[in-house]
Amino acid sequence: MVMKVSVLIVNFKTYLLLEDCLSSIENFSRDITYEVIVVDNGSDVVLLNSVKEKFPIVKFYPLNENIGFAAANNYGAKYATGEYLLILNNDTVLIENTIKYIADFADSLKEDCIVGCKLLNIDGSLQESAIDFDSLSNMAGECFFLYKIFKASKFWNRNFRSYEQVTDVIETDYVKGAFLFMRRASFLQLSGFDKRFTFYGEEADLCFRFKREGKRVLYNPGTSIIHLGGATTDLMPWFKFKQQHFAKIMFYQKNYSGIESILLIAMHEVGIFLRVFVYLFEGVILLKKQLLLKSWMYFKQLFIYSKNIFKNT
């Protein structure tokens, strides 16, 4: 039997979410050959065995330590046999035959592409699904909160497509790693994700390298999945803020050069500085502990910086 799609899921201590994800794949994936590979970072043997019993066909690869999202996906890809590889977050839920739909779409293309689908919040509202790479203009928009005013502006907002009624397939810079579909051979040719991006930034970097070879990244809004978003990292707020901060700087260090890289990093740091005071003020006025916590997290970011590990690569 020829395997069409290898679904690759990385899990870290969120076994109930994993069960929901696996159940949705089982319930909604029809008329297509697929396999599911789960790489479990820092496995809890008891909880993992409970999931295994419910999904005997799924291939589980437990790891004794958390090696990060990027490295764990690369690890799992070595065991994949499908023509296509689907990187799927464990906090996603399929609501229709999305895997078959996207695989058929990929087959219809006369070129090698990365494909993403529409991501929805649990209430059915649209989530950021197709995103532009950071530029001096959209980073200025983020730094000074202009993206909140000019939400549908490509110039100021890298997520401007989230405010458009996109109904047709469009080309984009990158799609979220919550659902990233591509040929397995292409993923391996790129050596997979750059494992130096421990958490966050790895999908943008993969798409950046893919597009650098003259290939396209496509967003297909013809099918949707639910993405809870932050289900794992919300339990570890400082880890989340720290890794997002490092991922930004690392992406600029690796993929931009000269004055552009310096200015992007500078705007990122200025944006952090402003957010310390904005969220502090809002938290005090509105008496919201969550806003005060965000202010504290941004304050801590001011005192850490990711060493340039790409300098000699």
C-alpha positions in Angstrom: 0.0 0.0 0.0 1.4 3.4 -1.0 1.2 5.8 1.9 0.0 9.2 0.7 0.3 11.4 3.9 2.4 11.1 7.0 0.8 13.2 9.8 3.5 14.3 12.2 2.5 15.5 15.7 4.8 16.6 18.5 3.4 16.4 22.0 4.6 17.8 25.3 2.6 16.9 28.4 -0.8 17.7 26.9 -2.3 14.2 26.5 -6.0 15.1 26.6 -5.5 17.6 23.7 -3.5 14.9 21.9 -6.4 12.5 22.3 -8.9 15.0 20.8 -6.5 15.7 17.9 -6.0 12.0 17.1 -9.8 11.3 17.5 -10.6 14.1 15.0 -8.1 12.7 12.5 -9.6 9.2 12.9 -13.2 10.6 12.5 -12.7 12.9 9.6 -10.0 11.4 7.4 -11.5 9.3 4.6 -10.6 7.9 1.2 -6.9 8.5 1.6 -3.9 6.4 2.9 -2.2 8.1 5.9 -0.2 7.3 8.9 0.1 9.2 12.2 3.4 9.6 13.9 3.5 11.1 17.4 6.8 12.2 18.9 6.4 12.7 22.6 8.8 15.2 24.2 9.7 14.4 27.8 7.3 11.5 27.9 5.0 10.6 30.9 5.0 6.9 30.4 1.7 6.3 32.2 -0.3 8.9 30.4 1.3 8.1 27.0 0.4 4.4 27.4 -3.2 5.4 28.1 -3.2 7.2 24.7 -1.5 4.3 23.0 -4.3 1.9 24.1 -6.9 4.1 22.5 -5.1 4.6 19.2 -3.2 1.3 18.5 -2.6 2.2 14.8 -0.7 5.4 15.7 3.1 5.2 15.8 4.5 6.6 19.0 8.1 7.7 19.6 8.7 8.7 23.2 11.7 10.8 24.1 13.2 11.0 27.6 13.7 14.8 27.3 12.1 17.8 25.6 14.3 18.4 22.6 12.1 21.2 21.2 9.4 21.4 18.6 11.7 21.7 15.5 14.1 18.9 16.5 11.2 16.6 17.5 9.5 17.1 14.1 12.8 16.3 12.3 13.1 13.2 14.5 9.7 12.0 13.5 10.2 12.7 9.8 12.9 10.1 9.7 10.2 7.4 10.3 7.7 8.8 7.9 6.9 6.9 4.7 4.2 9.1 3.0 4.6 11.0 -0.2 3.5 14.1 1.7 4.3 15.3 5.2 1.7 17.1 7.3 3.1 19.0 10.3 0.1 19.2 12.7 0.0 20.7 16.1 -1.4 18.6 18.9 -3.8 21.4 19.9 -5.7 21.2 16.6 -9.0 19.5 15.8 -10.2 18.4 12.3 -13.8 19.3 11.5 -13.9 18.0 7.9 -11.8 15.8 5.6 -9.0 18.4 5.4 -6.1 16.0 4.9 -7.8 14.5 1.7 -8.7 17.9 0.5 -5.2 19.4 0.8 -3.6 16.3 -0.6 -5.8 16.4 -3.7 -5.0 20.1 -4.1 -1.3 19.4 -3.8 -1.6 16.6 -6.4 -3.3 19.1 -8.8 -0.4 21.5 -8.7 2.3 21.3 -11.3 4.9 22.5 -8.9 6.3 21.8 -5.5 4.6 24.0 -2.9 4.1 24.3 0.8 0.4 24.5 1.6 -1.5 25.8 4.6 -5.3 25.8 5.3 -7.6 28.1 7.2 -7.1 28.1 11.0 -10.1 28.8 13.2 -10.4 29.7 16.8 -12.7 27.6 18.9 -15.6 30.1 18.4 -15.2 29.8 14.7 -13.5 33.1 14.1 -10.6 33.4 11.8 -7.1 32.9 13.2 -3.9 34.2 11.6 -3.2 31.7 8.9 -1.2 33.3 6.1 1.5 35.7 7.2 4.1 38.0 5.6 7.8 37.9 6.6 8.8 40.8 8.8 9.8 44.0 7.0 10.9 47.4 8.2 7.4 48.7 7.5 5.3 46.0 9.2 7.7 45.8 12.1 7.3 49.6 12.6 3.5 48.9 12.5 4.0 46.2 15.2 6.4 48.3 17.3 4.1 51.3 17.5 0.8 49.5 17.5 -0.1 50.8 14.1 -1.3 47.4 13.0 -4.2 47.8 15.4 -5.3 50.9 13.5 -4.5 49.8 10.0 -5.5 46.1 10.4 -6.0 45.4 6.7 -2.8 47.2 5.6 -0.1 45.1 4.0 2.3 47.9 4.7 1.7 48.1 8.5 0.4 44.6 9.4 2.1 41.3 8.4 -1.2 39.6 9.4 -3.4 41.8 7.1 -4.9 38.8 5.4 -6.7 37.9 8.6 -8.9 41.0 8.0 -9.6 40.2 4.3 -12.3 37.9 3.0 -9.9 35.5 1.3 -11.8 32.8 -0.6 -9.3 31.8 -3.3 -5.9 30.2 -3.1 -3.2 32.8 -2.7 0.5 32.9 -2.4 1.9 34.0 1.0 5.3 34.3 2.7 4.6 31.6 5.3 1.8 29.6 6.9 1.5 28.6 10.5 3.2 25.5 11.7 0.0 24.3 13.2 -0.8 22.9 9.8 2.0 22.8 7.3 1.7 20.4 4.3 4.5 19.7 1.9 6.3 16.9 0.0 8.3 14.7 2.4 11.2 14.7 0.0 11.3 18.5 0.0 11.2 18.6 3.8 14.2 16.2 3.9 16.0 18.1 1.2 15.9 21.2 3.4 17.1 19.1 6.3 13.7 19.8 7.9 13.3 22.6 10.5 16.4 24.3 11.8 16.5 22.8 15.3 18.3 25.9 16.6 14.8 27.5 16.6 13.8 25.5 19.7 10.2 26.9 19.9 8.6 29.4 17.5 10.0 30.8 14.3 10.8 27.4 12.8 8.0 27.5 10.2 8.9 31.0 9.0 12.5 29.9 8.6 11.5 26.8 6.7 9.3 28.7 4.4 12.0 31.4 3.9 14.5 28.7 2.8 11.8 27.0 0.6 11.0 30.3 -1.1 14.7 31.1 -1.6 14.8 28.1 -3.9 12.2 29.8 -6.1 9.2 27.8 -4.8 5.9 29.0 -3.5 4.0 28.9 -0.2 0.2 28.7 -0.7 -2.7 29.4 1.6 -5.8 27.4 0.7 -8.9 28.7 2.6 -11.1 26.0 1.1 -10.9 23.8 4.2 -10.6 24.6 7.9 -9.4 23.2 11.2 -9.7 24.4 14.7 -6.4 25.5 16.4 -6.6 26.2 20.1 -3.3 28.0 20.1 -0.9 28.2 23.0 -2.4 25.3 24.8 1.0 24.1 25.9 2.9 27.3 26.3 0.2 29.2 28.1 1.0 27.0 31.1 4.5 28.4 31.0 4.2 32.1 30.3 7.8 33.1 30.8 9.0 30.2 28.6 6.5 31.4 25.9 7.6 35.1 26.1 11.3 34.2 26.2 11.1 31.8 23.2 9.0 34.2 21.1 11.6 36.9 21.8 14.6 34.7 20.9 12.9 33.4 17.8 12.4 36.9 16.4 16.0 37.9 17.0 17.3 34.6 15.7 15.2 34.9 12.5 16.7 38.4 11.8 20.2 37.2 12.6 20.0 34.3 10.2 17.9 35.6 7.3 18.6 39.3 7.2 21.9 41.2 6.9 23.4 44.6 7.4 21.4 47.7 8.4 18.1 45.9 7.8 18.9 43.3 10.4 20.1 45.9 12.9 16.9 48.1 12.4 14.6 45.1 12.7 16.2 44.0 16.0 16.1 47.6 17.2 12.4 48.1 16.4 11.7 44.8 18.1 13.4 46.0 21.3 11.7 49.3 21.2 8.4 47.5 20.8 9.1 45.5 23.9 10.1 48.6 25.9 6.8 50.4 24.9 4.7 47.3 25.9 6.1 47.3 29.4 4.5 50.7 30.1 1.4 50.2 27.9 0.4 46.9 29.7 1.4 48.2 33.1 -0.9 51.3 32.6 -3.8 49.2 31.3 -3.3 46.6 34.1 -3.4 49.3 36.8 -6.4 51.2 35.3 -8.4 48.0 34.5 -7.2 46.1 37.6 -6.3 43.1 35.4 -3.7 40.8 36.7 -3.1 39.3 33.3 -2.1 42.6 31.8 0.3 43.3 34.7 1.8 39.9 34.1 2.4 40.7 30.4 4.1 43.9 31.4 6.4 42.0 33.7 7.2 39.4 31.0 8.1 42.2 28.5 10.2 43.9 31.2 12.2 40.7 31.7 12.7 40.4 27.9 14.6 43.7 28.0 17.5 42.0 29.8 18.0 38.9 27.6 19.3 38.7 24.1 19.9 35.7 21.8 23.5 35.1 20.9 24.1 35.0 17.2 24.7 31.3 16.6 24.4 31.7 12.9 27.5 34.0 12.5 29.7 31.3 11.2 27.2 29.1 9.3 
